[in-house]
């Protein structure tokens, strides 16, 4: 192979790798133009009943409850003017508090209650399936 051809191939490889990395960065969750890390409460209510989804919002002050019999946490999530009751069968993350922004993952039941399998705050993920 000639030196010109080797340089041409190297430039092509670097260009392709750069395009792939740029595409991945641009479409990553949270990036401009990327897929959102979670959906809104309104979106969870419409068309996602029974499907596993991630929903973002803030914990409503005064809505946090604990059921000793079932060992579950309940609270209300709010966002963009909507509210959604959430039940999580486990302990809250240590930084969990009223007004905290978080993402819950689970299923939205036709009863109107979101049954969470994980609760993630900005600094502390907690997943019941992972911590048994």
Secondary structure, DSSP 4 states (H G I P E B T S, - for coil): --HHHHHHHHHHHHHHHHHHHHHHHHHSTTSTTSPPSSB-HHHHHTT-BTSEEEEEEEEPTT--EEETTTTEEEEEEEETTEEEEEEESSPPPTT--TT-EEEEEEEE-TTSEEEEEEEEESS-EEETTT--
